[in-house]
Amino acid sequence: MSAGGAPGGVPGAAEGTRVRGRVLSAWNSVRYGWSVRPKTHFSKVSPLHLLGRVYSPGAEEDLQRFRRDFGSRLWLTYRRGFPSLGGPPWSTDCGWGCTLRSAQMLLAQGLVLHLLGRDWTWPEAPLETEPVPGTRRPRDPPGWTRDPQDPPGWTRDPPGSTQDPPLCPRPPRDAERRHRTIVAWFSDHPRAPFGIHRLVELGQNAGKKAGDWYGPALAAHILRRAVETSPDPPGLALYVSQDCTVYKGDVAALARGGDPGGPPRAVIVLVPVRLGGDTLNPVYVDCLKELLKLKSCVGIIGGKPRHSLYFVGFQDDFLLYLDPHYCQPAVDTSRENFPLQSFHCGSPRKMPFGKMDPSCTIGFYSGPDPDAFCRDLERALAPRSACHPIFTLAEGPGPEPFAPALCPPRPGKRPKKPNAEDFVFL
């Protein structure tokens, strides 16, 4: 859905654009604020792969560990009621921001790995699918009923309460602080380094604005600029591959941070790819599975046509994902002990690989040892009888890096309409 304005010079055009923006915002808030999400059923015999971890769903204890792990991933969805994005007064990203939200989730997973580690889980992570609207779960205070619009895992504060009721032992103070810090970096506020306002601002150099279409390739370059210009994440860089090739020398240079004697940095590596024409070429499925098995994988900005999703794993021939298409109220993360429940989802979803749009961006986290990371990646990409490599690794630095997606449009030129090569999702 595009939010293009009326031609300049037409009386009342600006006001008409503003009214149209308000109408679309209101309609999308209603459309995505109500969601029927039936329980997803998983095979009890096939392993569940989740961002480099494998679980046996036939064992109840292992299944619980999977649920805890999935529920600890950051879930960043459509929001409403945040400060205006400018232009048409967009106070929600419903209907157009799903690719940016999927990109946020991938970056958030990289930050969780960087600051908390892969073993970290949130003690209060939701472990089951949503209850029937209006029913009370054991974790809800006595006499308190649930609102049908509450997100999965959400527990409302009782009247007069200022804090969430105790659910389980509190996490270590340092881990809790880092968890909240990461969430706040993605706040729906102009000052948040990775919030929707900052990402839209960076997209303006590509001729994009609030309400426009964004694709996974453009989202990768926007994330790179967001990390480069943010003073917050310590010891972290972001690399976007060129022409489906990851150049080891470039990753190593970013890890060194331009200072051969300085401490190494972690690097998030993003690889935009197109895996077929109008549909996913099935020869790439086995390679996708191998990449999702890697401990370094931080997920995929992908989806199905016109519908972006964040892929985090698979079981058999089904992808597991987090869905950003659920509109929730914006959360003021400047509040002390702001609620975290709406940033986590206890409802895994699955989708056949065959429905995956061929345009996507695959993400990885390289720790302080980029050589070890590259060796693991090479093993996953090694040609086998049933595995067709999706991209390649090359020695040395690549060509002079450039990001055409972020070049400012020429004066007087209107941005072209998106097409398949722009990796467009809605």
Summary of the structure (lengths in Angstrom):
residues: 426
radius of gyration: 21.3
end to end distance: 7.2
largest distance: 66.9
contacts: 1361
relative contact order: 0.18
helix: 31%
strand: 16%
